[in-house]
Amino acid sequence: MKGFEFIEHTADVGIRAYGDTYKALFENAGRGVMRLIGATAGEVDRKRMVRLNAGSLEELLVNWLNELIELVFADHFLPIQFSADIDASGGDKILNARISGCYFDPDTDKIEVEVKAATYHNVKIQHSTKGYMVEVIIDV
């Protein structure tokens, strides 16, 4: 199963992510956003922990992708490797992620696309016998 692919969208960019589990789905969607940004990674020299919660898995996914985008453009931290653990058993859905990365300055370091945000436009996590799939639109 491929991790993600880009899909056409009128004015923005869509990412279709796949995963056997919620964990894999969220990680692959994050990899898609990082690939879209296209920043060149340095050597891993920083680590971050992220904890997010939301009322639905779709909201949690959008929050996760926006957190990754904020790390790049606001915190000057380029996520290179990450592991996102998802707890979907209770009312609130919870993500705990471990992120390794490096310093990054979006004003001087090379990027392919300046990403603004992940959107809620038609985002819906779907489940089938093959696993999970989601399409999310990224505002560029």
N, C-alpha and C positions, 0 to 999 in steps of 0.2 A: 504494500500500500504506500503510495507516495504521500509525503507529508503535507504539501501545499502546492497551490498553483495560483497564478494571477488570472483574473477574469476581467472581461471588458465591462466598463461602466461609462455612462455618458460623459461625466465631467471629472470623475475621480478614478480610483483604482480599487478593484475588488480582489479579495483574497479568499480562496476556497481552501479550507484546511480540513485535514482528515486525522483520525486517530482511533486506535483500538479501544482506548480509554479516554476519560475526560483529561487526564494528565497529558497524554500524548496529543490530544486535540489542542489543548491550550499551548503546549510547547511548540507545536507545529505552526499555529497561528502566530505566535511570537516570532518564530524564525522567518515567517513570511514578511512580517513588518520590518524586521532587521534587514532582510534581503532587499526589500523595496527601498529602504533608506540607502543601502549600498555603501555604507561607510567602511573604510579600511580599518581593520582591527590592529591594534598594537599588541603588546605582550600583556597577558592577564596579570594585573598587579593590584586589583581592588575587588572587594566582595561586598555584596549587599544582601540584606534579607528584606523581603516584602511580604506583608500580610494584608489581604484585602477581603472584604465581605460584601455581599450583595443579596438582594431578595430572590434573584433568579440566576441560573447559569449564564444566560445571555448577557445580563447586566455585569456579571463577574468577568466574563470574557472581554467585554468592551473596556471595563475598568483596567484589566490586566494589560491590554494592548496600549491603552492611554498611559498607563504607568511606565511602560517600556519607552514610549515616545518621549514622555517627560524626562526620564533619566538621560536620554540623549541630548535633547535640545535645551533643557532647563538646568540639569544637574551636571552636564559635561561628563557623563559616564556612559560608555558604550558597552551594553550587555553583549558578551561573546558566548557565554555558556549559561544556561539556566535550567533549573529543575523546578517545576510547579506542581505541588501536591494539592489536590482538590478534595474537599470534604463536601459532598452534596447530600449528606444524609439528613441534616436538620432543616429547620425553617430557613435560616440564613445559609447561603453557600459561601464557603471559605476557601481562599487560596493562600498557601504558604509557599513562597518561592525563595530559592537560593540562587543568586546571580553572581557570576564572575565576569569581570570586564576590565576596561582600561580607561584612562583619561581620554576625553575627546572634546575638541572645541569645534562646534558646528560652524563657527565663523571663519575658521582657518583650515580645518581638516576637510578632506574631500568627501562629499556625499553625492549620491545619484539623484535622490528626490527628497525635497523638504516636506516631510509629512506633518500635517497639522493635528489630526486626531482620527481615531476609530469612531465610527458612527453607529447609532442604533437602527439605522435605516434597514428594515426587513431582516434583521439578524435573528436567526432561529437555528438552534442546534437540533439536528435531525439524527435519529438512531435507526440503524438497520442491522441486518445480520452481519454485515461487513464492518460495523463499527459506527463511529460518529463522524458527522460532517457539518461544517458551518460555512456560511458565506458572510463576510463582513466587508463593508465599504469603508475605505480609508480616504479621508479628506486630504487632498494634496494641494 
